[in-house]
Amino acid sequence: MFTAASVARGGRRVRVLESKPQFEPAPRTLIVTDQFRSQMGASARESIVNEIRRFELFTDGRSAQVALTKPDLIIERSRLIPALAREAQQAGANLSFDTRFLGIGPNARGLRLEVETGGQREELHADSVVGADGAASRVARASGWPPIETVPLVQAIVRLPKDCPPDTTRVWFVPDDTPYFYWLIPESAERGAVGVIGENGGDTKRCFERFLEKKHMEPLEWQGARIPVYRGWVPVRRQIGNGEVYLVGDAAAQVKVSTVGGIVTGFRGALGVAQALLQNGKSQELGALRRELGTHWLIRRALHRFQQKDYSELVDLLDASTRQSLGEINRDESTRLLWSVVRRQPRLVLLGLRGLLMGKTEKN
Ligand SMILES: Cc1cc2nc3c(=O)[nH]c(=O)nc-3n(C[C@H](O)[C@H](O)[C@H](O)COP(=O)(O)OP(=O)(O)OC[C@H]3O[C@@H](n4cnc5c(N)ncnc54)[C@H](O)[C@@H]3O)c2cc1C
């Protein structure tokens, strides 16, 4: 939708195909950095439901707090998607619901698409196609991209614990349960989203249920899906005959693999593809996004084999000046953040290198 709006504003004819019969997106509580504000138009900014001013990190009885200079934003996906749809329509894009993409091939001028609309098969023609159809992208498979790896994410809406302020996100590192982490994100003074990312669906659910029980949190609603794991840049363009196909968002694994957040990076990918479509394949944004995703991949590799003692050491090393860097620079500017943190706490480099080497030793 974001690509559609940008390309339509650039004067191209755009049609958006959505397999769902209408926009009634399931509610989903999402956390994004302040960068989201500068990416979005005014109406999409109305999806912001709360602001986060502090992070609390926990591991094995230890804790550290990071105060954010610019608050993180809590957004509600069921508000964001209709707002993006309105912006795309206002820019001149045509939206077709209940229209599922099935297949693609070359024709004399560009591309021939097979779609199913209201139960009927139909053929469409286009010069360019953008696949923004999520982690299991059919556009990507039909155009010859290999499948991407995914991990399970489970989230439950709970009553916000009394001791948790509504402007504070909590993160727990429990490496025996997951190489990623658990979180609690307040969406209001009453409710929050607690969740986990794991590696195996069954184990992740079991660990999550145990965690909820231990923390005396009762699920009111469940949210979940599989999230792509970024393991290197997915080239976003392929030529089919005289036509071109692009991928955007989860379809191209444009997800920060350190925290498994795909909103800000997905929008950067969407902007990059819009630039490429309007500027004969040229886009500065895609190069910058590739560097950003690469830094998160490096951080994930350093953290992924961390054991309890490594997380304990990590939290102990977060002194006042390191916490200041973490609070001042957001995680969507990871290279600047990484340099600032290691300059202030060089021992973190050794810890990170140990993590990277542990990963290597296991592979060998
Ligand atoms: C529970 C949960 C919590 C999350 N929390 C965060 C968070 O806090 N912060 C963050 O940054 N990220 C978070 N993420 C990740 C983030 O939601 C995704 O990265 C993002 O939604 C990807 O957007 P997308 O548009 O690429 O794909 P999707 O949101 O998957 O959209 C794909 C669209 O394509 C349509 N479609 C699919 N197949 C077809 C077809 N064949 N024909 C036509 N249409 C089709 C679908 O109906 C859908 O509308 C979370 C994900 C989950 C599941």
The ligand as an SDF file (V2000), in Angstrom:
LIG
                    3D

 53 58  0  0  0  0  0  0  0  0999 V2000
    2.1970  -11.0770   16.4100 C   0  0  0  0  0  0  0  0  0  0  0  0
    3.1900  -10.2390   15.6510 C   0  0  0  0  0  0  0  0  0  0  0  0
    3.8020   -9.1590   16.2910 C   0  0  0  0  0  0  0  0  0  0  0  0
    4.7350   -8.3760   15.5970 C   0  0  0  0  0  0  0  0  0  0  0  0
    5.3000   -7.3410   16.2560 N   0  0  0  0  0  0  0  0  0  0  0  0
    6.1170   -6.4840   15.5770 C   0  0  0  0  0  0  0  0  0  0  0  0
    6.6010   -5.3060   16.2350 C   0  0  0  0  0  0  0  0  0  0  0  0
    6.3130   -5.0710   17.4170 O   0  0  0  0  0  0  0  0  0  0  0  0
    7.3800   -4.4490   15.5230 N   0  0  0  0  0  0  0  0  0  0  0  0
    7.7150   -4.6820   14.2190 C   0  0  0  0  0  0  0  0  0  0  0  0
    8.4360   -3.8600   13.6280 O   0  0  0  0  0  0  0  0  0  0  0  0
    7.2860   -5.8130   13.5740 N   0  0  0  0  0  0  0  0  0  0  0  0
    6.4850   -6.7080   14.2210 C   0  0  0  0  0  0  0  0  0  0  0  0
    5.9990   -7.8230   13.5800 N   0  0  0  0  0  0  0  0  0  0  0  0
    6.3980   -8.0570   12.1810 C   0  0  0  0  0  0  0  0  0  0  0  0
    5.5320   -7.2310   11.2290 C   0  0  0  0  0  0  0  0  0  0  0  0
    4.1720   -7.3690   11.5620 O   0  0  0  0  0  0  0  0  0  0  0  0
    5.7640   -7.6680    9.7780 C   0  0  0  0  0  0  0  0  0  0  0  0
    7.1420   -7.5400    9.4900 O   0  0  0  0  0  0  0  0  0  0  0  0
    4.9390   -6.8160    8.7980 C   0  0  0  0  0  0  0  0  0  0  0  0
    3.5670   -6.8690    9.0840 O   0  0  0  0  0  0  0  0  0  0  0  0
    5.1590   -7.2820    7.3590 C   0  0  0  0  0  0  0  0  0  0  0  0
    4.3060   -6.5620    6.4980 O   0  0  0  0  0  0  0  0  0  0  0  0
    4.0930   -7.0210    4.9810 P   0  0  0  0  0  0  0  0  0  0  0  0
    3.1610   -6.0060    4.3960 O   0  0  0  0  0  0  0  0  0  0  0  0
    5.4010   -7.2660    4.3180 O   0  0  0  0  0  0  0  0  0  0  0  0
    3.3700   -8.4470    5.0410 O   0  0  0  0  0  0  0  0  0  0  0  0
    1.9530   -8.8690    5.6500 P   0  0  0  0  0  0  0  0  0  0  0  0
    1.5880   -8.0110    6.8120 O   0  0  0  0  0  0  0  0  0  0  0  0
    2.0460  -10.3600    5.8630 O   0  0  0  0  0  0  0  0  0  0  0  0
    0.9010   -8.5590    4.4760 O   0  0  0  0  0  0  0  0  0  0  0  0
    0.7660   -9.3830    3.3290 C   0  0  0  0  0  0  0  0  0  0  0  0
   -0.5580   -9.0510    2.6350 C   0  0  0  0  0  0  0  0  0  0  0  0
   -0.6240   -9.7780    1.4100 O   0  0  0  0  0  0  0  0  0  0  0  0
   -1.9060  -10.4070    1.2820 C   0  0  0  0  0  0  0  0  0  0  0  0
   -1.7060  -11.6200    0.4520 N   0  0  0  0  0  0  0  0  0  0  0  0
   -1.0080  -12.7400    0.7720 C   0  0  0  0  0  0  0  0  0  0  0  0
   -1.0150  -13.6150   -0.2570 N   0  0  0  0  0  0  0  0  0  0  0  0
   -1.7250  -13.0350   -1.2640 C   0  0  0  0  0  0  0  0  0  0  0  0
   -2.0910  -13.4410   -2.6050 C   0  0  0  0  0  0  0  0  0  0  0  0
   -1.7010  -14.6270   -3.1140 N   0  0  0  0  0  0  0  0  0  0  0  0
   -2.8190  -12.5930   -3.3610 N   0  0  0  0  0  0  0  0  0  0  0  0
   -3.2250  -11.3610   -2.8710 C   0  0  0  0  0  0  0  0  0  0  0  0
   -2.9150  -10.9400   -1.6180 N   0  0  0  0  0  0  0  0  0  0  0  0
   -2.1710  -11.7550   -0.8230 C   0  0  0  0  0  0  0  0  0  0  0  0
   -2.3290  -10.7070    2.7140 C   0  0  0  0  0  0  0  0  0  0  0  0
   -3.7300  -10.8630    2.8220 O   0  0  0  0  0  0  0  0  0  0  0  0
   -1.7960   -9.4620    3.4540 C   0  0  0  0  0  0  0  0  0  0  0  0
   -2.7390   -8.4160    3.4230 O   0  0  0  0  0  0  0  0  0  0  0  0
    5.0830   -8.6610   14.2510 C   0  0  0  0  0  0  0  0  0  0  0  0
    4.4840   -9.7570   13.6120 C   0  0  0  0  0  0  0  0  0  0  0  0
    3.5610  -10.5520   14.3100 C   0  0  0  0  0  0  0  0  0  0  0  0
    2.9440  -11.7250   13.6100 C   0  0  0  0  0  0  0  0  0  0  0  0
  1  2  1  0
  2  3  1  0
  2 52  2  0
  3  4  2  0
  4  5  1  0
  4 50  1  0
  5  6  2  0
  6  7  1  0
  6 13  1  0
  7  8  2  0
  7  9  1  0
  9 10  1  0
 10 11  2  0
 10 12  1  0
 12 13  2  0
 13 14  1  0
 14 15  1  0
 14 50  1  0
 15 16  1  0
 16 17  1  0
 16 18  1  0
 18 19  1  0
 18 20  1  0
 20 21  1  0
 20 22  1  0
 22 23  1  0
 23 24  1  0
 24 25  2  0
 24 26  1  0
 24 27  1  0
 27 28  1  0
 28 29  2  0
 28 30  1  0
 28 31  1  0
 31 32  1  0
 32 33  1  0
 33 34  1  0
 33 48  1  0
 34 35  1  0
 35 36  1  0
 35 46  1  0
 36 37  1  0
 36 45  1  0
 37 38  2  0
 38 39  1  0
 39 40  1  0
 39 45  2  0
 40 41  1  0
 40 42  2  0
 42 43  1  0
 43 44  2  0
 44 45  1  0
 46 47  1  0
 46 48  1  0
 48 49  1  0
 50 51  2  0
 51 52  1  0
 52 53  1  0
M  END
$$$$
